[in-house]
Amino acid sequence: MASLESQIRDLDTRVEVLEATGADMEDLEAIESRLNGTPALGLKHKFACDCGASGFVALRIRCTKCGRETWWGWYPER
């Protein structure tokens, strides 16, 4: 069952990538090969905290020109 859930999460990640880029299925392999080296690929679907939450994760992002920092990620509804 865990394997099926993992496969579904991987498919969800692929759909997110396609939606974000407006690409079609033929472009998916090229997009994935460019993104495979990024640490955040699929993070929303893979992250689970010891507190029991899953999918709620954010990364600190820094502008490499001015140094300003912000957070990017997924947060629970308030």
GIRA-V661188 format. One record per pair of residues at least 12 apart in sequence whose ideal C-beta (glycine too) atoms are under 10 Angstrom apart, sorted by the first residue. I is the first residue (numbers start at 0). J is the second residue. Records with the same first field share a line. If there is no record, write none. Layout:
# GIRA-V661188
I: J, J
This chain:
# GIRA-V661188
4: 44
5: 44, 45
7: 44
8: 41, 43, 44, 45, 53, 54
9: 41, 44, 45
10: 44
11: 41, 43, 44
12: 31, 34, 40, 41, 42, 43, 44, 45
13: 27, 30, 31, 41
14: 27
15: 40, 41, 43, 44
16: 30, 31, 33, 34, 40, 41
17: 30
20: 34
38: 58
39: 56, 57, 58, 60, 71, 72
42: 54, 56, 57, 58, 72, 73
43: 55, 56, 57, 72, 73
44: 56
46: 72, 73
52: 75
54: 72, 73, 74, 75
55: 72, 73, 74, 75
56: 72, 73, 74
57: 69, 70, 71, 72, 73, 74
58: 70, 71, 72
59: 71, 72
60: 72
